Every structure is written in structure tokens, then in C-alpha cells.
Amino acid sequence: MLISCPSPFEAFDKPQGEGWLVNGDQQLVVQFKPDASTTHGQWVELRTYKWIRPQPPVPESRRRLTKPSASEAWKHMVKVGWRRCAPPVR
């Protein structure tokens, strides 16, 4: 049975899900996560980590974007070479 993989351009395929993108050249990984502090789910938190394997990711920055802005950021990052990935093991 073939399991379909979500499109890399689909930023948030689950209502309360999160997404991860990695850029090996820049040694960065970014987490897109719905901001739990808002009741309407209109904000997304972007957390950027420096990731030099095999070390665990090191936090670099954190910011909040509206959901449409975060979706556009995701799509742009994928277009310029970032890849969807699973959360890193800590």
C-alpha cells in the first residue's frame, strides 16, 4: 500500500499540527507551530535553531507571525530550497 506524503508546499496540513523545515547548507532548522497562547489560532510561532549534526539543535530566534504570513513564509522557504523534515531528535 502506497502512503502519500503531504506536499512540501502545504504548510499546515493539520489544524493543530506543526511543521519543520531544514536547510543543510545553512545548518538551520525552523519549527512552525500554532501559538497556544492565542485562543483563535491566528498566530504561528517560528522557532529557528542552529543544527550541526550530531549535536542537538541550539535555539537561535523566535518570532510570531499571522497564520497567512507564516504560510507565505513556508512556501517561500520551500521555493528557495528548504526541505520539509521530521522534528529533530533532542
Residue pairs with C-beta under 8 A, 6 or more apart in sequence:
6 13
6 84
8 78
8 83
8 84
9 74
9 75
9 78
11 19
11 32
11 70
11 71
11 74
11 75
12 18
12 19
12 32
12 34
12 44
12 67
12 70
12 71
12 74
13 19
15 41
16 34
16 41
17 34
18 31
18 32
18 33
18 34
18 87
19 31
19 32
19 74
19 84
20 29
20 30
20 31
20 32
20 84
20 85
20 86
20 87
20 88
21 29
21 30
21 32
21 74
21 77
21 78
21 82
21 83
21 84
21 85
22 28
22 29
22 30
22 51
22 82
22 83
22 85
23 29
23 77
23 81
23 82
23 83
24 83
25 81
27 50
27 51
27 52
28 48
28 49
28 50
28 51
28 60
29 48
29 49
29 51
29 57
29 85
29 88
30 46
30 47
30 48
30 49
30 77
30 82
31 45
31 46
31 47
31 49
31 87
32 44
32 45
32 46
32 70
32 74
33 44
33 45
33 47
34 41
34 43
34 44
34 45
34 67
35 41
35 43
35 44
35 45
35 64
37 43
41 67
42 66
42 67
43 64
43 65
43 66
43 67
44 64
44 65
44 66
44 67
44 69
44 70
45 62
45 63
45 64
46 62
46 63
46 64
46 65
46 70
46 73
47 59
47 61
47 62
48 59
48 60
48 61
48 62
49 57
49 58
49 59
49 60
49 88
50 57
50 58
50 60
51 57
51 58
51 88
56 88
56 89
56 90
57 88
57 90
65 73
78 84
